């Protein structure tokens, strides 16, 4: 990651989210994953984004990529495909065994829950537990092979609600359908927007940066993957 492409401290001078209680220790970040799904059937590539409800304590009314934190059921989620070896290896370099697969599964599950879209392959209905029950009831199993890692970012210690988020990338052709399932979708609104249009939306700082990263990665798939974390009140850009 070149110095010119790295995020600057000014981008994160006003961290987003509820502030940490004065005098309290920094909150431990929760593991989470989000996925940028790219659609390429128009003149310009488009990305799937959704608007969070205004009542959320974390980034209300902001446009984001679908995703969320790990659920215990994600560790044993049924899947039609396995992660690509290079993706699994990168997760394993930083995380305990099994957590990378759980993060990938969480991204797929949360995409379904938040947008009503299945990043999956058709499969016979089979038993499942917890939040995966409704997913497999659609005749679907998660397509983990569709996912690539684009970056990782940890919420600043000054925020009272923190996440250690892995940003993933997938092609919309891996969706079972572009039609949103009825009565499904936690986000207030979803849309496919081109990258220029996306930059005009009210976005979290890290989302804005990841949109820029995705554009750069379209031109150079081998560029280093950013790892953004904070130490001593400053941003410490690095790469995975």
C-alpha positions in Angstrom: 0.0 0.0 0.0 1.6 3.2 -1.1 1.8 6.3 1.1 -0.3 8.2 -1.4 -3.1 5.6 -1.2 -3.0 5.2 2.6 -5.8 6.8 4.7 -4.8 9.9 6.6 -5.3 10.7 10.2 -7.7 13.5 9.2 -10.1 10.9 7.7 -10.6 9.5 11.2 -10.3 12.6 13.4 -13.9 12.3 14.4 -14.6 8.6 14.8 -18.2 7.5 14.1 -20.3 5.7 16.7 -21.2 6.2 20.3 -18.2 7.6 22.3 -16.4 5.5 24.9 -17.5 6.2 28.5 -14.9 8.6 30.0 -12.4 6.8 32.1 -13.5 3.4 30.9 -11.1 0.9 29.3 -11.4 0.5 25.5 -14.1 -1.9 24.4 -12.9 -5.1 22.9 -13.8 -5.2 19.1 -16.3 -7.8 18.0 -15.5 -9.9 15.0 -17.5 -8.9 11.9 -17.5 -9.2 8.1 -19.1 -7.2 5.3 -19.2 -7.9 1.6 -19.1 -5.6 -1.4 -21.1 -7.3 -4.2 -20.2 -5.9 -7.6 -22.6 -5.9 -10.5 -21.1 -5.6 -14.0 -24.1 -5.8 -16.4 -24.2 -2.1 -17.2 -21.8 0.5 -18.7 -20.3 1.2 -15.2 -19.8 -1.4 -12.4 -22.3 -1.0 -9.6 -22.0 -2.0 -5.9 -24.8 -3.1 -3.6 -25.4 -0.7 -0.7 -28.1 -0.3 1.9 -29.3 2.4 4.2 -29.2 1.8 8.0 -32.2 2.8 10.1 -32.1 6.1 11.9 -32.6 4.3 15.2 -29.3 2.5 15.2 -26.7 3.6 17.8 -23.9 2.8 15.3 -23.8 4.8 12.1 -27.6 5.6 11.8 -28.9 6.8 8.4 -25.6 5.9 6.7 -25.2 3.8 3.6 -23.1 0.7 4.1 -22.3 -2.7 2.6 -24.3 -5.7 4.0 -22.6 -7.5 6.8 -22.4 -7.9 10.6 -20.9 -9.8 13.5 -20.3 -13.5 13.9 -23.0 -15.7 15.4 -22.0 -18.9 17.0 -24.0 -20.8 14.4 -21.7 -19.4 11.7 -18.9 -21.7 12.8 -20.9 -24.8 11.7 -23.0 -23.2 8.9 -23.6 -25.6 6.0 -22.1 -24.4 2.7 -22.1 -25.5 -1.0 -18.5 -24.5 -1.6 -15.4 -23.9 0.5 -13.3 -20.7 0.6 -10.6 -20.4 -2.0 -7.3 -21.7 -0.6 -5.6 -18.3 -0.7 -8.5 -16.6 1.1 -8.5 -19.3 3.8 -4.8 -19.0 4.2 -5.0 -15.2 4.7 -7.6 -15.6 7.4 -5.6 -18.3 9.1 -2.5 -16.0 9.2 -4.3 -13.7 11.6 -7.1 -15.6 13.2 -7.7 -18.8 15.3 -8.6 -21.9 13.3 -12.2 -21.8 12.0 -12.8 -18.1 12.6 -12.1 -17.1 9.0 -14.7 -19.5 7.7 -17.2 -18.3 10.3 -16.6 -14.7 9.1 -17.2 -15.6 5.5 -20.4 -17.4 6.5 -21.5 -14.4 8.6 -21.0 -12.1 5.6 -23.2 -14.4 3.4 -25.9 -14.8 6.2 -26.0 -11.1 7.0 -26.4 -10.3 3.3 -29.4 -12.5 3.2 -30.9 -11.0 6.4 -30.2 -7.4 5.5 -30.9 -7.4 1.8 -32.9 -10.5 1.0 -30.3 -11.7 -1.6 -28.7 -15.1 -1.5 -24.9 -15.4 -2.2 -25.5 -19.1 -2.6 -26.0 -22.1 -4.8 -29.2 -24.1 -5.1 -29.4 -27.2 -2.9 -32.0 -29.5 -1.4 -33.5 -28.2 1.8 -31.8 -29.6 4.8 -31.9 -29.1 8.6 -30.0 -26.1 10.0 -29.9 -24.3 13.3 -30.4 -20.8 14.6 -30.2 -18.0 12.0 -29.3 -20.4 9.2 -32.7 -22.2 9.3 -34.4 -19.6 7.1 -31.5 -19.4 4.8 -31.4 -23.1 3.9 -35.2 -23.2 3.8 -34.8 -21.2 0.5 -33.2 -24.2 -1.1 -29.8 -22.6 -0.8 -26.3 -23.2 0.7 -23.7 -20.5 1.1 -21.2 -20.0 -1.7 -18.1 -19.3 0.3 -15.9 -19.7 -2.8 -17.4 -16.5 -4.2 -15.6 -14.3 -1.6 -12.3 -12.5 -1.7 -10.7 -10.4 1.0 -10.2 -6.7 0.2 -9.2 -5.2 3.6 -9.5 -5.3 7.3 -10.3 -2.4 9.7 -10.7 -2.1 13.5 -12.9 0.6 15.0 -10.9 3.3 17.0 -10.6 2.8 20.8 -12.4 6.1 21.4 -15.7 4.5 20.2 -17.9 2.7 22.6 -19.0 0.1 20.1 -16.2 -1.5 18.2 -15.7 -4.0 15.4 -12.8 -5.9 13.9 -14.2 -6.0 10.4 -13.0 -7.9 7.4 -14.2 -6.4 4.1 -14.9 -9.0 1.4 -15.7 -8.8 -2.3 -18.0 -10.9 -4.5 -19.4 -10.8 -8.0 -23.2 -10.4 -8.3 -23.2 -13.3 -10.8 -22.7 -15.5 -7.7 -26.1 -14.4 -6.4 -28.9 -17.0 -6.9 -31.1 -14.1 -8.1 -31.0 -10.3 -8.4 -34.6 -10.2 -7.1 -34.9 -9.4 -3.4 -36.9 -12.1 -1.5 -40.3 -10.9 -0.2 -40.6 -9.9 3.5 -36.8 -10.0 3.9 -34.3 -7.3 4.5 -33.3 -5.4 7.6 -31.8 -2.4 5.8 -34.2 0.5 5.3 -33.4 0.7 1.6 -31.0 -1.1 -0.8 -29.7 0.0 -4.2 -27.2 -0.8 -6.9 -25.1 2.3 -7.4 -22.0 3.0 -9.5 -18.9 4.0 -7.6 -19.1 7.8 -8.4 -22.7 7.9 -7.3 -21.9 5.9 -4.1 -19.4 8.6 -3.1 -22.2 11.2 -3.0 -24.2 9.2 -0.4 -23.9 9.8 3.4 -21.2 7.2 4.2 -19.1 6.1 7.1 -15.4 7.1 6.6 -14.2 3.6 6.3 -17.0 2.7 3.7 -15.9 5.7 1.6 -12.3 4.5 1.7 -13.3 0.9 0.8 -15.1 2.1 -2.3 -11.9 3.8 -3.4 -10.0 0.7 -2.6 -12.3 -1.4 -4.8 -11.9 0.9 -7.7 -8.1 0.7 -7.4 -8.3 -3.1 -7.1 -10.2 -3.3 -10.4 -7.1 -1.9 -12.1 -4.6 -3.8 -10.0 -5.8 -7.1 -8.4 -2.4 -7.7 -6.8 -2.2 -4.4 -4.8 -1.7 -4.9 -1.0 -4.8 -5.3 1.1 -5.1 -2.5 3.7 -5.3 -3.2 7.4 -6.4 -0.1 9.3 -6.0 0.2 13.0 -5.4 2.9 15.6 -2.6 3.3 18.1 -1.9 6.3 20.3 -4.8 8.3 18.9 -3.5 8.0 15.3 -4.3 5.8 12.3 -1.8 3.1 11.6 -2.3 2.0 8.0 -0.7 -1.3 7.2 -1.5 -4.2 4.9 -2.4 -7.8 5.3 
